Amino acid sequence: MTKIYPWDYHPDLTEDRIKIVAAMLVDGRHAALERFDEEAGDNGWTHGCRAFQFCRHRILRAIDSGDHVWLTAIDRTLQLIFKIGEVPVRIYKGDAGEPTDRTLRQTFGELRQLEILFPEHDEGRDLAYRFAVETDIDGSVLAVKFVGLRGESAVLIWDVPLDGLPTFAGTVGHAASESVELAAPSVGLRTDRDIAEDGTDA
């Protein structure tokens, strides 16, 4: 059977659980965007650090709350390794299909957990499980993908449905604003009087 979904690799990787974590990542990154202040000295580096920390904080806070018993931590440091059920997972920003060396690196704790979790010849045993957060040029989240990496290849790439998750409606340096209802525009042919009033010629 061809495995195309995370739960095909391990039953702990359910759609609902993955969506819950993805929502934390989207919320964290957009909260960082809302606080971006170029005039105070923010740049891409400070935003990246804050965005990762905000995501990390939300995951650790969810773990500590006990609201999701399936969510636990292996490593609470800045490299953050957490578990969905028994599967170790990490997060990174970037193209799901083009992981960096840093993204591919697996710690001893992560590898040990995979050895315990999967049978020796199971194809899911040697994968590095990651959330890839793909962003627009302004840092807003375009997509969150759950990825299984083997070597430099992405064996599994699953687009996490983001329907119903909050989106960022601001621009870098400006907080998001509420949407405004606009009346329908008046449409019709321009008259000679309109042209005379605005000084333009068709």
ChimeraX attribute file (.defattr): number of C-alpha atoms within 10 A of each C-alpha:
attribute: neighborCount
match mode: 1-to-1
recipient: residues
	/A:1	4
	/A:2	5
	/A:3	12
	/A:4	12
	/A:5	17
	/A:6	21
	/A:7	13
	/A:8	14
	/A:9	18
	/A:10	16
	/A:11	12
	/A:12	17
	/A:13	20
	/A:14	15
	/A:15	14
	/A:16	10
	/A:17	16
	/A:18	20
	/A:19	18
	/A:20	14
	/A:21	20
	/A:22	26
	/A:23	20
	/A:24	19
	/A:25	26
	/A:26	24
	/A:27	21
	/A:28	21
	/A:29	24
	/A:30	25
	/A:31	19
	/A:32	21
	/A:33	25
	/A:34	17
	/A:35	16
	/A:36	23
	/A:37	16
	/A:38	14
	/A:39	8
	/A:40	8
	/A:41	8
	/A:42	14
	/A:43	14
	/A:44	12
	/A:45	9
	/A:46	14
	/A:47	20
	/A:48	17
	/A:49	11
	/A:50	19
	/A:51	25
	/A:52	19
	/A:53	17
	/A:54	21
	/A:55	24
	/A:56	23
	/A:57	17
	/A:58	17
	/A:59	24
	/A:60	17
	/A:61	12
	/A:62	17
	/A:63	18
	/A:64	14
	/A:65	10
	/A:66	11
	/A:67	10
	/A:68	14
	/A:69	12
	/A:70	15
	/A:71	20
	/A:72	22
	/A:73	17
	/A:74	14
	/A:75	16
	/A:76	14
	/A:77	9
	/A:78	9
	/A:79	13
	/A:80	17
	/A:81	21
	/A:82	23
	/A:83	21
	/A:84	19
	/A:85	17
	/A:86	18
	/A:87	22
	/A:88	23
	/A:89	20
	/A:90	19
	/A:91	23
	/A:92	18
	/A:93	18
	/A:94	17
	/A:95	15
	/A:96	26
	/A:97	16
	/A:98	12
	/A:99	20
	/A:100	14
	/A:101	9
	/A:102	8
	/A:103	19
	/A:104	17
	/A:105	11
	/A:106	15
	/A:107	11
	/A:108	9
	/A:109	13
	/A:110	21
	/A:111	16
	/A:112	12
	/A:113	16
	/A:114	20
	/A:115	14
	/A:116	11
	/A:117	16
	/A:118	16
	/A:119	11
	/A:120	12
	/A:121	8
	/A:122	11
	/A:123	13
	/A:124	23
	/A:125	20
	/A:126	17
	/A:127	21
	/A:128	24
	/A:129	25
	/A:130	23
	/A:131	25
	/A:132	27
	/A:133	22
	/A:134	18
	/A:135	16
	/A:136	9
	/A:137	9
	/A:138	12
	/A:139	19
	/A:140	22
	/A:141	20
	/A:142	13
	/A:143	19
	/A:144	29
	/A:145	22
	/A:146	24
	/A:147	26
	/A:148	23
	/A:149	22
	/A:150	17
	/A:151	14
	/A:152	13
	/A:153	14
	/A:154	17
	/A:155	17
	/A:156	23
	/A:157	20
	/A:158	16
	/A:159	15
	/A:160	19
	/A:161	15
	/A:162	16
	/A:163	8
	/A:164	7
	/A:165	13
	/A:166	11
	/A:167	15
	/A:168	18
	/A:169	14
	/A:170	16
	/A:171	15
	/A:172	18
	/A:173	17
	/A:174	14
	/A:175	17
	/A:176	16
	/A:177	10
	/A:178	8
	/A:179	7
	/A:180	6
	/A:181	6
	/A:182	6
	/A:183	6
	/A:184	6
	/A:185	6
	/A:186	5
	/A:187	6
	/A:188	6
	/A:189	6
	/A:190	9
	/A:191	8
	/A:192	10
	/A:193	9
	/A:194	12
	/A:195	12
	/A:196	10
	/A:197	8
	/A:198	8
	/A:199	9
	/A:200	8
	/A:201	8
	/A:202	6
